[in-house]
Amino acid sequence: MTAAYPLADAEGFTNLHGTQVVAIDEDCGTLLMLGHPDDRTVLAGTSAHYRVLYGQRIRPGRALGTLLPHGVRRTWGRAVPGGDNCPWHTEVTAPDAQHAGPVTLVDVDSLDAEDIAIQEQCPACGRASRTSDIACSPGRTGYSRVHNCRFCGTQWPSADAYRVCLSKVRTRSGGDPSGCFGCGCTDTWPCAAGCRLVGGGRPIAQPLCTTCLAQHTPETWQALTAAGYAAAESDEQRDRWIYTEALRGTEPATAAAEWSERRALTRQRALATHQRDAQPQGLQGDDPEGRADLEGQYADAVRA
């Protein structure tokens, strides 16, 4: 018989609102809480787990509304040794079993969550958004981080990073230089069914695919090129922004200027958040020398 031991002695738990919490199952679709906390604590611990460990916020909806009546199970259990990839497993037992203790199992597999991001204003309605998600945007191919306005439904590329990381290195994939200037697709890997490349020279010197060519007028494509779309000093989020705004009727030069303003504002907000989080470790916001040093590190990271 495999030697069991109390779950309180198992590793990996995080103390959230006075309750020990850990994600279990192969896809981390269940939260295990030690004890039998009340409903309020279950909700607080679940929300804190997503926020602290994943940097996410749980979206309100049907799944969250049915969590307490259908997704919470208060029972008894103990830990048993696991294998190489998991040091221990949970074994649900009778209350009087050896090493058994009260546990609460919370089924979070169906909850809908979104990333917590630096606040940005919706370009369509001006409402603030503090969340982001991964989605495809017009312009450059591939998935990227975007904001979604919950008031008017507008989606736009988020500026810079959604979390401050002083060691983060910004990189840009070069893609296929012979591919579409607009999105990067090729005849081998088209961006849409039936899409094909059209040689350069009209309306711009670079090649375009038939999909991108149909999305803008020749004058807009020339303006996108003049605004630095897909230039070496640009980045893919900036490209997605000015491309998306061009589809909304904004001049690319205007969109490029707006992007610079948005990125500067995002940097300022991210810096303020990082300063606030760093203060308990001895960095005080009213220390000019410490502030200048942090601003220099952050600026270096953004330029990297």
Buried (B, 14 or more C-beta within 10 A) or exposed (E): EEEBBBBBEBEEBBEBBEBBBBBBBEEBBBBBBBBBBEEEBBBBBBBBBBBEBBEBBBEEEEBBEEBEEEBBEBBBBBBBEEEEEEEBBBBEBEEEBEBBBBBBBBBBEBBEBBBBBBBBBBBBEEEEBBBBBEEBBBBBBEEBBBBBBEEEEBBBBBBBBBBBEEEEEEEEEEBEEEBBBBBBBBEEEBBEEEBEBEEEEEBBEBBBBBBBBEBBEEEBBBBBBEBBBBEEEBBBBBBBBBBBBBEEEBBBBBBBEBBEEBBEBBBEBBBEBBBEEBBEEEBEEEEEEBBEEBBEBBEEBBEE
